[in-house]
Amino acid sequence: MANKFEHRNFLQGAEFAKWRRLCGDEVIEVAGNHMVIKDAKRGRHAEIAGAVIKDVKSFAQAIDEAAKSANCVFVRVRPQLIANDENLTTMREAGFKPSPRHLYAENTVIMDLGHSEEELLAAMRKQTRYEIRHLDRHPNLIVDCIKSSDSASAQAWEDFAKMQAETAERQGFIPPSRQELLHLREAFGDQALLYRAKVDNQVLAYAIILLGLGEADYFEAASAEQARNIPVAYAIQWQIIRDLKALGLKYYNLFGIAPEGEPNHRYAKLTTFKRGFGEVVHYVPAQDLSIRGLKYQLLKWYSLYEKRKRGW
């Protein structure tokens, strides 16, 4: 029987496929999944994120044929399968090899929203529960939510893009481009919710939540330097959780933490915060199916070199 966290999510939804097309990628349907074809510097390749797989061998055969027709060097797959010995062995026997790069929330934290607020709080880390229970100490801290159809949405997304670029420069990560974010809003419509945390009418933090297929995902975020000593992140997350419960969503995926023992991972700084909310879930990490062996091997060596050079 499938694990409860092996369900299909927004990564295999129509909105995600539309977003990638708007960003210039080709998207085709293979074995019941959206395959995104990318013309990257490291070689033309395909990605299938959150792949829902019924039979791994037939899945591998189908994507092999599709990738050859699309002239891809390799296909990178992050399956919606829990990382256990059985699933890892099955992927290996079908010809997949561990990828040198990750693909969309291989390690994450997921909340089962089918519990009461008190039950959810009781399951949180002590510090997380404390911060949420004492949000009333900050009466000027207000969280609101903007749908893409709201009149204020266009400007709010522009403001988010600007703040995220500033956050990225301060914290040392590479954010989506402004155009990618605007395409995200266009593709998802009201399935993309933009949350803002304000103190005395000054916006100090944002979060983008994507809705789809029974699950909501914490996809992007940004914060101002002034937010450091104010519990804006806890305020936003608690409001999101309460809103998602009211909408009847089954799961809330905080979408990405660092693997165990990797302090330099790009998600390392967020991991402690996210772990405080729910259950840690490890999916089978990204797997590559080589289509053009020699060229793939050269690209893999380059990716490993680049990974070591960047320190993650």
Buried (B, 14 or more C-beta within 10 A) or exposed (E): EEEEBBBBBBBBBBBBBBBBBBBEBBBBEBBEBBBBBBEEEBBBBBBBBBBBBEEBEEBBBBBBEBBEEBEBBBBBBBBBBBBEEEBBEBBEEBBBBEBBBBBBBBBBBBBBBEEEEEEBBEBBBEEBBEBBEEBEEBEEBBBEBBEBEEEEBEEBBEBBBEBBBBBBEEEEEEBBEBEBBBBBBBBBEEBBBBBBBBBEEEBBBBBBBBBBBBBBBBBBBBBBEEBEEBBBBBBBBBBBBBBBBEEEBBBBBBBBBBBEEEEEBBBBEBBEBBBBBBEEBBBBBBBBBBBBEEBBEBBBEBBEEEEEEEEB
